[in-house]
Amino acid sequence: MEYFNVSGLVREATLMKLLFIVNVDWFFISHRLPIALAAMENGYEVHLTCGITDRKSELEKLGIIVHPLSISRSGTSLLKEIKVLKEMNAVVKKVLPDVVHLVTIKAAIYGGLVTRFKNIKVRVVSISGLGFVFIDEGIKARILRFLVTKLYRIALKSSNTKVIFQNKNDKNIFVNNKIIRPNQSLIVRGSGVDLETYKYLAEPSGEKIIMFLARLLKDKGLVEFFEAAITLKKSGFKGKFVLVGDIDLHNPNSITQNELTNYIDSGAVEHWGFSNNVAEIISKAHIMVLPSYREGLPKSLIEAAACGRAVITTDVPGCRDAITPHKTGVLIPIKSSAAIVTAVLDLCEHEVKRKEMGKAGRALAESQFDINDVITTHLNLYKGVL
């Protein structure tokens, strides 16, 4: 066997192959890229198959081998979904990965089905949220939930598969519904945060900035955030409500451009758009608000904690797991703009309390959300030692 040197370490010439299957390139970059780069540093040849926007060349420059996939996050056309399965299967047969990492719902199900009976040493699946199918109680959602549960069970229930959850509630749903065995599961609280990039910074002076940092989706509590802004504006509140994020046209829960324009024209909120420097944006805020209906574990909240910002979020799976209630943030009821108003006024009025929450948030991020710990866990999973 020939050997060569990578980053000062001696490696075997035949690299282990790691294939990520994800829905879209930008999500991979925002949530899994540090893990992929660390895997490369540890001797893996990293492949990615996903839907492509405009980030392919960026990924390839980093040394990641990209295989475009015609996957749609919201598509339900049977013929198109079969095409995606065929494309995915072709990539797996071409790459012949030793390890696969399946991220997002469709990738977990389709990738799980495609790789279920392949000669793959380790399969890692990240469940970062269960989606509307497990939230909605309508007839359509119940039917889909039954079908999705069956598909998950076929795709994931195998001895070479480990499933990562971001909160206990999601894990319990999978175990109790016999989708996976208990020994297949583990909890990793989020995708981690780089504590060197997301530094603790004192709050800025001036009027209070109340920030919503997420895709502009209704099920993230955007309507309630807006209603709270309207109420406080009418009451003479001097702070500023700001939206950081973009419309997601491929998501059925996204607001429309018309709705966003109406929000802005009302004067109750400002839209700061999408930011490539999230740490800098968070440093301008005093309070982070995410009144979501359900999450895996929101990245924006662990980033806010790392930057030392108090959080207001809903008492639902995922959101409640991102804070220490009464210490790093405030939990409020779901779908309640009045609760947002009360919490914002309280934190704006009590400066010491708010700032102490920010400091406690930084300590929480250091102990629970460090990206280096998340990377180590994933590398151990890839090696099959967890």
N, C-alpha and C positions, 0 to 999 in steps of 0.2 A: 504493500500500500504506500503510495506517495504522500508526502506531507508538504504543507506550505504554511507561511506565516501570515496571520491576520491580527492587526492591532497588538503585535508583540506576543501573541499566543500561537502555539503550534496546533494546527488543525489537520484533520484527515482531508485528503484531496477530494473525496466524495462527500459532499455536503448533505446534511439532512434537509429534506424539502418540507417547507411549511406553506400551506395554502390557506389564505383567508378567503372566505366567501361572505360577501357583504352586499347590502342592497345598492349603495351608491358611494362614489369615491369620496365626496366631501365628509360623509359621516365617518368613514374609515380614518380620514386624516384627523378629524376632531376628537375621535374617541379611541383609536387603536394604534395610531402611527408610532408613538413612543415604544410600544410593545414590539412592533414589527422591527424597528431599528435596533432595539436591544437584542432581538433574536438573530439579526444579521451579525451583530457584534459577537454573538456566541456561536457563530458557525453555521447558521441556517441559510439556505437559499430561500428567499421569501417571494411567494407568488400571491397575487391578488386577482380575484375575479369579481366583478361588480358592474353596476350601471355606471356609465361614464358621463360626466358633465364637461368641465374644462380643466380637470386636474391631472389628467393622465401623464403629461410630460413632467409635471412636478414630481410625481411619484417615481417615474422612471429615472429621473436624475438622481434620486436617492438610492437607486439600485434595486428597486422593487420591480418584479416582472409582472406586468399588468395584462390581464386577459379580459377584454370587454364582454359585457353580458347585457342582453336586451331585456333586463328585468325592470318591471314597473312596480313601485311601492304600492300603488292603489289599483292596479289592473286586475280584472276578474275574467277576461276573455279566456275560455278554456284552451283554444288553439294557441294563443300567445303564451299561456302558462306552460303548455306542453313543450313549446319551442324553447322556453327558458330551461326547462329540465334537460332537454337534449343538449343544449349548449353547455350547461353545467357539467353534464356527464362527459362531454367531449373534453372539457378542460381537465377534469380529474383524470381521465384516461391518458391525456397528453403529459400532464405534470408528474403523475404517479407519486403523490405526496406521501411522506411518512407521517405527517401530522396535518390535520385540518382544523381550522378554527372558524366556526360558523357564528356570525353576528347579525342580529336583527331577525324579525319573525320569519319572513319568507326564506331567508338564507338558512335559518335553523331547520325549517320544515323541508324545503326542497333539497338543500345540501345534505340534510340528514338522510333523506330517502335515497339520494344518489350515491352517498358514500357508505350506506348501511352495511352492504355486503361486499365492499371492496377490501383489498388487503392493506388496510391502513392501521398503523400501530396505535395512534392516539387521536381521538376526536374530542375537541373542546367546543362547547356551545355556550354562548353568552346570551342570557335572557335579560335584556335591559329594560323590559317593560312588556306588559301583556296586551296592550292595544285595546281598541274599543270593543273587540269581540268578547273580552273578559270583563268589560266595564258595563256595557249597555245591557239592559234587561228586555229590550224589544224582541219580537218574534224572530226577526231576521238574525239578530245577534245570537240568540239562543240556538238557532239551527247551525249557524256558522261555528259556534262554540263547540257543539257536539262533533262536527266534522273535523275541526282543527284539533280537538283533543285526540281523536282517533289517529290523525296524521302524525301529531307529535309523538304519540306512543310508538307507532311503527318506526318513526325516524330516529328516535333517541334512546330507546330502551335496549342498551347493549353494554357489555362488560368493558369495552374500550372507550366508553364515552363518559366524560365528566361535564356537568352542567353548572355554570356559574350564575348565581342569582345576586341581585343587588339588595334585596330585602327579604325578610322571613316570610311575609305574606305570599309573595310569588312562589317561593320555594314550597310552601305548604300546599298551595293549589296544585302544583305538579305532582308532589308526593301523594297527596290525598286522593287525587284522581288517577293514581297509578300510571301516570305518564312516564315516570322514571322511578327507579329504586332509591331509597333514602341514601345509600352509600355512593350514589352517583353525584350527589349535590354538594355544593359548597357556596358560601356567601362571601362575596368581595364587594365592599361598599363603594360602588361607583368605579369609574374608569381612571381614577386617580388625578392628582393635580401636582404640577411641578412647583414645589415650594420656593424654588429659586426665581422662577418667573413671576409667580403670584405672591408677591411680598406683602407683609403687613405695612400699611401706610395709614398715617393719621387722616381723619376726615378733613375734607376741604372746608374753608370758611365760607360764609355766605348762606344763601337760601338752601333749604333742605332739598336734596334730589332723591326722589322715590323712583326706583328703577325696576322695570320689568325686562329681564334679559332672557330671551328664548325665541324660538320660531313663533310667528304671530298666528297661533292656533287658538280656537275657541275653547278646546278642552284643556288648555293650560291656564284657564281662568282669565283670559284677556278681556272678555266682556265685563266681568266683575271688577277688574282693575280700572277699566274705563269708567264704569258707573261710579266707583269710589272717587275717581279724579273729578268727575262732574260735580258730585256732592260737595267735595271739599272746596272746589273752585267757587261754587255758589256761596259757601259759608265765609269766604274771604281768606282762606288758607293761602299762605305766602310761598309754600314750597312748590316744587316743579315735578310733575309726573312725566317720566320719559320711557319710551319704548326703544329697546335695542334688539334688533333682529329683523328678519325679512319675512314677507309672505312666502308660503310654501305651496305653490300652485298644484303640486302633485298630491297634496294631502287634503282629503275631503273636509277636514275641520279647519282649514285655513280661512282667515278673513279674506275678503276680496279687496282689490285696489280701491274700489268705491267706498267700502266701509272704512278702510284706513284713512282715506282722504277726508271723510266725514269726521272721524275722530280728531284728526289734526286741525281741521277747519273750526271745530268747536272751541279750540283754544285751551281745552282741558289737558291735553297731552302733547308732548313733542316726540317726533320720530327721529332718532339719531341714526337709523339704518343699521346695516350689518357692520360689524367691526372685526378686523383681523388682529387687533390688539385688545383682547378682552380685559387683561389685567389693568391696562391704563384706563379703560372705560369704567371698570368697577371702582377704581380709586376716586372717581368723580362723584360717586354715590354716597348717600348716608344710610339708606335702607334698601335692601333687596326684597322685592315682593314676587312670589310665584304662587298664585292661588290655583294650582293645577288640580284636575279631577283625579289623577292617578299618575304615578311615574315608576320607573325602575329605581333610579336614584339620580336626581337632577344634577347635571354637571355644573350648571350655573350656580347652584347653591353651595357646592363644595368649593368652587372658585371664590364665591363671595366670602365664605368662612376663612379661606386662606388669606384673603386681602383684609380681613378684620372688619367685615360689615355685618351688622345685625340683619336677621332674616325674618320675614313674615311669610308663612306658607301654610298650606292646608293640612288638616289632620287626616291624611289618607296614606295608603301604602306608598313607600318611596320618599315622599316629601317629609313625613315625620321621621324617617330614618336618616335624613340628611342634617338634622339639627339635634341639639340637646334642649328639649323644651324648657322655657323659662331661663335658660342659661346662655344659649347662643342665638336663640330666636323665639318667635311666638307662633303657636299653632292656632289656626282659626277654622271655623266650620267651612265645609265646601259650599260653593255657589252663594257666598254671602258678601256682597259689596259693603254692607253695613259693618261687618266684622273687620274688613280691611280699613275702613274709615277709623274705627275705634282704635285699632292697633297702630296705625300710622300716627294718629294724634298723640297717643300715649308715648310712643318712642320719640317723637319730635319734642314733646314737652319735657321728658326726662332724659337729659343729656348724659348724665353719669351712667344711668342704666343702659342706654343704647351703646355707649362706648365700651362698657364692660362686657356687653354681649359680643361686641366685635373682637375684643381681646380673647374671650373664651372660644370664639369661633376659630381664631388662628390656632389656639392650642388643640382644638378638636381636629383641625386639618392636619396638624403635625403628627398627631397620634393615630389617626384613622385613615387619612386620605392621601398619604404620601405616594406619589407615582412610583418611586423606587420599590416600595413594598408591593405594589400591584404588579410591577414588572417581574419581580422575583417569584411571586406566586404563579404567574403565567408560565415562566420558563420552567418551573418545577412541574407544572401540569404537562407541558410539551415533552418533558423527559419521562413522564409517567411515574413520578415519585410522589404524587399527591393523589 
